[in-house]
């Protein structure tokens, strides 16, 4: 079964305490990405990755880091979280080839920074 | 810059049709469409590439007019399951995806 797994689903943390949200996919997709979703602002792309060791900034990368050491994993790192990073986060995995066009989102991580 | 979706919301009766538009100020390479139900993750519907090819998913289809930098999503003979928020995502080269603000669709019996 095609799956994008994010952990944790819910997280409350304090300002400045480093955290990592994990994302893993089992479809051998090359393209993975992170989004945040805020009321009234819709979905905004944070970072994306075209393949292993290739990452690029999306529209709102400030305050976030990512890495892509393996094809299946794409963790999102907040080195020093701040309250304005309180949001709903989604990881997505996609294939945009001629033979295979599909995209799947993880179930989301609701992050609260106090 | 974020693409503009219109309308912001639409209410339909089962069986009615609706059109959602997505316009960009940038030249577009592709347009992606997603649907998100309340409390759930977005679900991919389709992608349209330059060339204006119309695609379909169930009774939902879309077109892409690259000259107008615009895409339209057509909900035909709507079903209750079509309710949700529809997002377009646009790509202007470089593989970065920028989403519109969403269109809320409510289909009533």
Interface residues (C-beta under 8 A of the other chain):
Chain A: X31 X33 X35 X40 X41 X42 X43 X44 X45 X48 X50 X56 X57 X58 X59 X90 X92 X94 X96 X101 X102 X103 X104 X105 X106 X107 X108
Chain B: X2 X30 X32 X34 X41 X42 X43 X44 X46 X47 X87 X89 X94 X95 X96 X97 X98 X99 X100 X101 X102
